[in-house]
Amino acid sequence: MDIRGKAALITGGVSGIGLTTARMLAAKGANLTLVDVNEKLGDEAVKSMESAGAKAVFVRADVRDEAQMRDAFDQTVNRFGSLDIVFNNAGIATPQPGYTRIKVAQWKPVLDIDLMGVVLGCYLAFPLMRENGGVIVNTASMAGVYAMPGDPVYCAAKAGVIHLTHSLAYWSKRRIRVNCVCPGVVDTPLSRVSTREEAAAGRAGRPVSKMLQPEAIAEVVLNFIEDDSRVGQVVEVRPSGVRVVEPRRPPKHRE
Ligand SMILES: NC(=O)c1ccc[n+]([C@@H]2O[C@H](COP(=O)([O-])OP(=O)(O)OC[C@H]3O[C@@H](n4cnc5c(N)ncnc54)[C@H](O)[C@@H]3O)[C@@H](O)[C@H]2O)c1
């Protein structure tokens, strides 16, 4: 896909990986809807993009709220004339010290935002892309590929995003390509808060040298958008490089 003039909606688009990707898409001529719950960062992001010559709008919407998200999608089409790219990227980390030591109300939002928010984003994008096609990129995590006993809820949410992406590969018949990026640890506000909480809970933090910069993830996302041959792909990104995660296939039926 040629990004120039295309309309892109990015959830979690005002910070970290989402904001970096938004800036790179804007530099290639995309028109942007930044969806997030953080209005202050949203206004700042739009101002800085507009002053760089891009067309961008901020919509305050919670990815858990169907009505708010429907409105964000509709605003994109009304303003830019189409919906071509969706980056389902908003996410939160599980508060530490973790699963069994925090209340249900503290870990449930991880599933609602990190998994259900992506399910809803794909669901709302589909009818708007059905006629002209489009590209959806979902953000999972290496935690969705490899089990992490310290954070099973986050792992479950991100594994769900991976399996959702593989399962939606058939949408390519309608020219909607769905792909997924699984970052390792990236230097963003999310990982900085988690690292501080883990340290406070007595667990060792990660060496900064092992951290990725958000640009490394944004480059993978842009490649998913631009390369029309990429369909139903899940890619993990670590400091040592990029690897495709193969889908699980059902075992062959035996009589
Ligand atoms: N930073 C990492 O190490 C890392 C590693 C693997 C995966 N990820 C994933 O990358 C994605 C982006 O994270 P980031 O590191 O850029 O973090 P970040 O905190 O910089 O950005 C996340 C954004 O999502 C927004 N958000 C949170 N809840 C929301 C909601 N309910 N509705 C709408 N927006 C909401 C936040 O306001 C924030 O702007 C997340 O899905 C995260 O799980 C991050």
The ligand as an SDF file (V2000), in Angstrom:
LIG
                    3D

 44 48  0  0  0  0  0  0  0  0999 V2000
    6.9350   -0.9830   25.9980 N   0  0  0  0  0  0  0  0  0  0  0  0
    7.1250   -2.3030   25.9500 C   0  0  0  0  0  0  0  0  0  0  0  0
    8.1290   -2.8280   26.4740 O   0  0  0  0  0  0  0  0  0  0  0  0
    6.1470   -3.1740   25.2330 C   0  0  0  0  0  0  0  0  0  0  0  0
    6.5300   -4.4960   24.9380 C   0  0  0  0  0  0  0  0  0  0  0  0
    5.6320   -5.3260   24.2750 C   0  0  0  0  0  0  0  0  0  0  0  0
    4.3760   -4.8440   23.9110 C   0  0  0  0  0  0  0  0  0  0  0  0
    4.0490   -3.5630   24.2110 N   0  0  0  0  0  0  0  0  0  0  0  0
    2.7110   -3.1100   23.8060 C   0  0  0  0  0  0  0  0  0  0  0  0
    2.8310   -1.9840   22.9780 O   0  0  0  0  0  0  0  0  0  0  0  0
    1.6290   -1.2120   23.0480 C   0  0  0  0  0  0  0  0  0  0  0  0
    1.9850    0.2460   23.2170 C   0  0  0  0  0  0  0  0  0  0  0  0
    2.6230    0.3980   24.4760 O   0  0  0  0  0  0  0  0  0  0  0  0
    3.7600    1.4780   24.7680 P   0  0  0  0  0  0  0  0  0  0  0  0
    4.9190    0.7400   25.2970 O   0  0  0  0  0  0  0  0  0  0  0  0
    3.9280    2.3850   23.6230 O   0  0  0  0  0  0  0  0  0  0  0  0
    3.0980    2.1870   26.0350 O   0  0  0  0  0  0  0  0  0  0  0  0
    2.5930    3.6760   26.3070 P   0  0  0  0  0  0  0  0  0  0  0  0
    2.1080    3.6690   27.7010 O   0  0  0  0  0  0  0  0  0  0  0  0
    3.6370    4.6610   25.8980 O   0  0  0  0  0  0  0  0  0  0  0  0
    1.3530    3.8240   25.2850 O   0  0  0  0  0  0  0  0  0  0  0  0
    0.1490    3.1620   25.4870 C   0  0  0  0  0  0  0  0  0  0  0  0
   -0.9910    4.1310   25.1720 C   0  0  0  0  0  0  0  0  0  0  0  0
   -2.2370    3.4290   25.2790 O   0  0  0  0  0  0  0  0  0  0  0  0
   -3.1520    4.3220   25.8710 C   0  0  0  0  0  0  0  0  0  0  0  0
   -4.2590    3.5900   26.4900 N   0  0  0  0  0  0  0  0  0  0  0  0
   -4.2210    2.8330   27.6200 C   0  0  0  0  0  0  0  0  0  0  0  0
   -5.4370    2.3800   27.9090 N   0  0  0  0  0  0  0  0  0  0  0  0
   -6.2680    2.8300   26.9470 C   0  0  0  0  0  0  0  0  0  0  0  0
   -7.6500    2.6790   26.7020 C   0  0  0  0  0  0  0  0  0  0  0  0
   -8.4380    1.9860   27.5360 N   0  0  0  0  0  0  0  0  0  0  0  0
   -8.1850    3.2520   25.6090 N   0  0  0  0  0  0  0  0  0  0  0  0
   -7.4120    3.9930   24.7680 C   0  0  0  0  0  0  0  0  0  0  0  0
   -6.0960    4.1860   24.9670 N   0  0  0  0  0  0  0  0  0  0  0  0
   -5.5290    3.6090   26.0420 C   0  0  0  0  0  0  0  0  0  0  0  0
   -2.3350    5.0900   26.8990 C   0  0  0  0  0  0  0  0  0  0  0  0
   -2.9890    6.2860   27.3160 O   0  0  0  0  0  0  0  0  0  0  0  0
   -1.0550    5.3210   26.1320 C   0  0  0  0  0  0  0  0  0  0  0  0
   -1.1020    6.5330   25.4060 O   0  0  0  0  0  0  0  0  0  0  0  0
    0.8040   -1.8190   24.1790 C   0  0  0  0  0  0  0  0  0  0  0  0
   -0.1950   -2.6660   23.6330 O   0  0  0  0  0  0  0  0  0  0  0  0
    1.8180   -2.6440   24.9540 C   0  0  0  0  0  0  0  0  0  0  0  0
    1.2320   -3.7250   25.6350 O   0  0  0  0  0  0  0  0  0  0  0  0
    4.8900   -2.7150   24.8500 C   0  0  0  0  0  0  0  0  0  0  0  0
  1  2  1  0
  2  3  2  0
  2  4  1  0
  4  5  1  0
  4 44  2  0
  5  6  2  0
  6  7  1  0
  7  8  2  0
  8  9  1  0
  8 44  1  0
  9 10  1  0
  9 42  1  0
 10 11  1  0
 11 12  1  0
 11 40  1  0
 12 13  1  0
 13 14  1  0
 14 15  2  0
 14 16  1  0
 14 17  1  0
 17 18  1  0
 18 19  2  0
 18 20  1  0
 18 21  1  0
 21 22  1  0
 22 23  1  0
 23 24  1  0
 23 38  1  0
 24 25  1  0
 25 26  1  0
 25 36  1  0
 26 27  1  0
 26 35  1  0
 27 28  2  0
 28 29  1  0
 29 30  1  0
 29 35  2  0
 30 31  1  0
 30 32  2  0
 32 33  1  0
 33 34  2  0
 34 35  1  0
 36 37  1  0
 36 38  1  0
 38 39  1  0
 40 41  1  0
 40 42  1  0
 42 43  1  0
M  CHG  2   8   1  16  -1
M  END
$$$$
